[in-house]
Structures are given as structure tokens and as C-alpha cells.
């Protein structure tokens, strides 16, 4: 099964959206494999966003992600990276469809509530960075009711 990394950003935590976001992934049928609430140090944030370090918005992105606690998660399921991105919605909330997390809860790109891996390879890197201790190895008793 495929895994993805999802992070509820400081605005999502502050606004009390953690339960709602977890609920959407669970209702889809994905399995939570890792979960933690943590404050992010600047050096760690810079490492997470290293691929964006040449962008003009990099420093603002780092400042934003260290401004409050985040919820880091690993979700598992069939096509979870692609489907997770659909659940999340477009980066720009005004381009996000109603029913997506960003379409329902975000207004500006700079406060778009959530991050999700954009590819299987980036998911592997992000999971290794955020969960060096590994994730829980378990299977839901609902697995056979979700997958053929």
C-alpha cells in the first residue's frame, strides 16, 4: 500500500480543524499510520522546504510553518498521494473546489491550512524526515470492507 505525508499547518491547528481533517481521510477509507503534534524548529522547516529555497516566498513559508504547532501525519491506502491531494484541493484556495479542505476552509495561499505530498517519492522523503522513528504497522479491521 502507498503512503503519503500530510501536515496540518499552524493556521489549521489554531482554527481547530484537526479533527475535521482527520475525519475526511478516515471517511475516505485511508489508514492513519503516524500522528504527532509538534513545534517546528527553523532548521527543520528549511530542510522540509529545501526544494523551494530559491523561491522568493521561501522565507515567508519558513516563518509561517514555525509560527505555531503543526500536526504531522502519515496516511496509507490505494493511490493515497493522488487522492489525498484531491481531498486537500488546489494550493490556491480560490482554485479549490467546494468540498475540498482548502475549498471549504482557506481563503489565501499563505494560509492554506494543510500540506500533502505531491508524489510518491516526495512522500517517502517527507515521511523519513518527519517520522525517523517509523510509523505504526497495523491494519484496520475495516480493510476488507474498503479493498477488494
C-alpha positions, 0 to 999 in steps of 0.5 A: 500500500502507498503512503503519503505525508500530510501536515496540518499547518499552524493556521489549521491547528489554531482554527481547530480543524484537526479533527475535521481533517482527520475525519475526511481521510478516515471517511475516505477509507485511508489508514492513519499510520503516524500522528504527532503534534509538534513545534517546528524548529527553523532548521527543520522547516528549511530542510522540509522546504529545501526544494523551494529555497530559491523561491522568493516566498521561501522565507515567508513559508519558513516563518509561517510553518514555525509560527505555531504547532503543526500536526504531522501525519502519515496516511496509507491506502490505494493511490493515497498521494493522488487522492489525498491531494484531491481531498486537500484541493488546489494550493490556491484556495480560490482554485479549490473546489467546494468540498475540498479542505482548502475549498471549504476552509482557506481563503489565501495561499499563505494560509492554506491550512494543510500540506500533502505530498505531491508524489510518491517519492516526495512522500517517502522523503517527507515521511523519513524526515518527519517520522525517523522513528517509523510509523505504526504497522497495523491494519484496520479491521475495516480493510476488507470492507474498503479493498477488494 
